[in-house]
Amino acid sequence: MSVAEALSPEKRAQILHGAARVFAADGYEGASMSRIAAEANVSKGTLYNHFPSKAALFAAYVGQECSRNLAWIFAGADHGGEPAAFLRVLGQRMVELMISPVGRTIYRVVISEVTRFPDLAHAFFEAGPARAIRQLSDWLTEETRRGRLVVADPDFAAEQFFALCQTRLVLRQKLALLEAPGPGEVEFVVDAAVAMFLRFYTEGDR
């Protein structure tokens, strides 16, 4: 196999797909590069050509999942409609991601290994939550500039909004205390979060 073949995007995607299954089944510490190579159906040499360490592989897996999901979550993040409409869509998508199998798997792996491998938590936070906060912060800043919202600290407000949307459902899902939200539950929680958020951050209520 040539170096070009070993470093092809298709091989990289194949490796990340296999790594996702192994990390989900074995956790971070329990996952070995040998098992990941076998699961991905590549040689260890090919695996190490793409990723020099297990930490680099996990960071790439998390980064890929976060980039893909954040593109979906923030799709349509313009300033043409009412703030409430965008925030409802954003909140519902974010909750759906957090309680999805991928979202729960990444969270559980990171939390289970955080004391032994704190760099994993940093990589996850920067690739996912921190990027989401920055993107929403930028949107809030522009809405404030246009006079539609009054947000003095957009970074804090963005993090606050995501926290409000997690009420009742997300923690229970992460702890496996809730199998799945009932019909309309996500919408109910997010609608309440949006109403509370906008009541505070609109000029008419100051």
Buried (B, 14 or more C-beta within 10 A) or exposed (E): EEEEEBEBEEBBEBBBBBBBBBBBEBBBEEBEBEBBBBBBEBEEEBBBBBBEEBBEBBBBBBBBBBEEBBEEBBEEBEEEEEBBEBBBBBBBBBBBBBBEEBBBBBBBBBEBBBEEBEEBBBBBBBBBEBBBBEBBBBBBBBBBEEEBBBBEEBBEBBBBBBEBBBBBBBEBBBEEEBEEBEEEBBBBBBBBBBEBBBEEBBEEEE
